[in-house]
Amino acid sequence: MRPGAVRLADDSVFARARDEMLHLARVYPVDRLLAVFRANAGIDTRGARAPGTWEDFGHPEERAWNEHDYPGRENAPTASLLRGHYAGHFLSMLSLAAASTGDPALRRRVDEFVAGLAEVQDALAAIGRYSHPGFLAAYGEWQFSRLEEFAPYGEIWAPYYTCHKIMAGLIDAHELTGNEQARAVVTRMGHWVHGRLSRLDRARRQKMWSLYIAGEFGGMNESMARLATIADEPLFLETAAFFEQDSLLEAGAAGRDILTDRHANQHLPQLLGYVHQYQATGDDRYLRAVVGLWNLVVPGRMYAHGGTGESELWGPAGAVAGDIGHRNAETCATHNLIKIARRLFQHTRDPRYPEYVERALLNHILGSRRNARSDESPEVTYMFPVHPGALREYDNVGTCCGGTGLENHVGYQEALVLEGPEELWIAQLFPAHVDWASAGLTLTIRSGYPLSGEIAIVVTATSDAVAAVRTIHVRIPGWVVGDVPIAVNGADIAVAEQGGFIGLTRAWGDGDEIRFSLPIVLRSEATVDDPGLHALFLGPTLLLTVDESRTPLRMPLWGARDWRGALTCPATPSPDGVLALGGRTLEPCWSGSESRYHMYVRADDETIAFGGIGTDVPNRRRADGSTFLATLWAAGGFSRREEFLDAVLATALGLRREGLLTRGELERVLRAAAGGDAVVRAGDRPGWRWDGGFVVWILPDDGDIGVPPSAAIECDLEPAPSGWFTAEPTIRLRAVALDGASIVECSWRTDGGEWSTATQELRLGEGSHDVEARVVDDRGLVGFARRTFSVDTAAPASRAVVRNLGASVEVTLDAQDDVSGVECIRWRGERTFWGTFQEAFVRALTDEEQVIEFAAVDRAGNEEALQRLVLPRREPR
């Protein structure tokens, strides 16, 4: 649809993040964003400071290096080699904001920004040091020529990535606000790019793009394909093809998985570019490759909030629980996955793509923005971690995710609807206003979604023309349980199934109204590789369990499910979506809060229950650790109650044969599963039937079997608030025989090793350990227990690496902790006390020595002794 045709309603859940980012768009000085460009071109910076961190000035002695000059590492600090990228994102953000609000002040800021970049481009061309007058960057051309010689990351830093962000900002300025100067500037840049790469053979380009980070080019193929259209220059499609990575295209088209250990966001933007190349050329190998690669990421490498990757790299396929580390889910990657999903939906109409968009947009992206206003910072996350006891680290001025974060929160409306010939696809159900100009209609989506499932879509005619027959497609989310009746003007006309679109075709007129209701239920979703590790959802909203511990939480989730698999919700959520479950507070992932949280919890029920109604029957473990409830719910919910009752009977009889349920316990379990309105009768073959609305269970007489002994694993210490033991615990086994039996064997093992007799206390070393216990009575009945202990008794060790830059130094603080992992490194100098995840920072030298103190803290809570770093005085000239 045309820019500005879709607008979020002010009561949308996205409105607070949108408004906070619009404030930054209106107040942040454009001169600060242009400062690094002006300094590089040797023109007046107007006294403006650079934004900072990655978007900072280079070496104080830096010259406008040409393509043949290599300044050497001492004159080109890595931390500022990406400068210019953040400004490109900011220009895209301003353009999106101007288009979505219609605010003329924002449009004037776009014009001011583009004029500044044009001035810099002209100044660089006048210097005459560059290979083409279209060159535009905030550093010299040498990074590009060094890449052509395969320079590694550290010597250079992804020069075409920065080029893409600048070009994308200019293209957005033209497409979204109509700025013609932006088209002229970016077209000149396109000719410079073509000139650089056309002189290289394909083999050299392939090797360049395979270099880790150094060869990262963002979505240069996307920008060149878009530029071919807006500049009416077919040559640029050839330039887009220069960025193809043959190994990725071939693997994607064949569905072959080559993603493990690859840098996620080095490749995701180019997938978006391949879709644009498909649109421009009609060559379906591009589309087939993107669909094939998408299938390797979603859902098999996707966390509950839609994020992907650990430390920016993809892990093995189908390993979500197994790939939880301390640096999961780079927000940039989700930004690009959403854009890819929107484009794939445009070409395939496959509802799984807007399903992903809903999950990721609502939870990861909205949740990545702190609930606070700032004049300086985007206040967004870099990583949105998923490990136990994680914290979101907001801010990120100048980083890659700080840049995409600028765009994310003014672009929500881009994902809501899609227009086709004589049809409209409503992909998301959040409150919004849609100007369907080609149909002479506006649509108002009224809802309290995602916390309320009551949806009304009201049609208003904007012209007097006779209404033509058109189709409105409405998506019914895949998490919905059961069918959804759809009413138009008060009359039920259709029943929609979950996980797809329903098409409503008619001559739509003024005042027509579509209504339906989605049941917003509490549910849990297991990871693909660990059926016991669950994320909790309220409808589409991922819930984070607020807790200070850094070890996995256990909650009684299995027994809270009704026969459909939905969790019984003991209390109504608050207006902001907060609710209580099992004595814990759960808050929406999109809250933007600063609490320590658990995205995943482990389902662990001590007793058997159904829909929250208990039986007091122990949920005993088998030797493999499985239980009645885990077995029953292994495949998720049931589509019919009859299927649920069949599964309960089969599972319970299996445990009965194994001696894990007595006859009386078996009957209590069956009655509870039927909701209490049930009787048990004797019969030759097990089964059940309905009798006047009651369930009658048929059970043969199989005598009685005693109750197995119980085992308890105990220790002498309480863990720290982090959940880790910071002193070594002593482990003991307690066994209790039941029904007059006696214990004949007690044994235990750690981490799946060999069983050994439990005749003495067990001492555990550093790390996380699974301790299993087994006790046997004189009847041969066996009881099992399992408990996890996480032990870290030593503080981390940190070090400082200092690189002299002449008038300043670059300081890198690094820490190592091989047990619980590093939580942060705190450091302070004059007027500072910050936490950092090992990012380099620059300090200007002064006439006095400067002292920086620092100390690392691990996730268990151990803190090392304070260390001191003394920076020397500035050398006199």
Secondary structure, DSSP 4 states (H G I P E B T S, - for coil): --TTSEEE-TTSTTHHHHHHHHHHHHHS-HHHHHHHHHHHHTS--TTPPP-BTTBS---TT-----TT----GGGS-GGGTTTTHHHHHHHHHHHHHHHHH--HHHHHHHHHHHHHHHHHHHHHHHHT-SSSTT---SS-THHHHHHHTTPPBTTB--HHHHHHHHHHHHHHHHHHH--HHHHHHHHHHHHHHHHHHHTS-HHHHHHHHHSTTTT--TTHHHHHHHHHHHTT-THHHHHHHTT--HHHHHHHHHT----TTSBHHHHHHHHHHHHHHHHHH--HHHHHHHHHHHHHHTTTT--TTS---BTTB---TT-SGGG--SSB-BHHHHHHHHHHHHHHHHHH--THHHHHHHHIIIIIIHHTB-SS--SS---B-SB---STTB------TTSHHHHHHHHHTT-GGGGTEEEETTEEEE---SSEEEEEGGGTEEEEEEE-TTT--EEEEEEEE-S-SPPPEEEEEEEE-TT--S-EEEEETTEEEEEEPTTEEEEEEEE--TT-EEEEE----EEEEEETTEEEEEEEEETTEEEEEE-S-SS--EE--GGGB-TTSEEP-SSPPPTTS-EEETTEEEEEGGG-----EES-EEE--SEEEETTEEEEEE----TTS--HHHHHTTT---SSHHHHHHHHHHHHHHHHHTTSS-HHHHHHHHHHHTTT-EEEEE-SS-EEEEETTEEEEEE------PPPPEEEEEESSPPPTTSSBSS--EEEEEEE--TT--EEEEEEEETT---EE--S-EE--SEEEEEEEEEEETTS-EEEEEEEEEE--S--EEEEEEEE-SSEEEEEEEEE-SSS-EEEEEEE-TT--EEESS--EEEE--SS-EEEEEEEEETTS-BPPPEEEEEPPPPP-
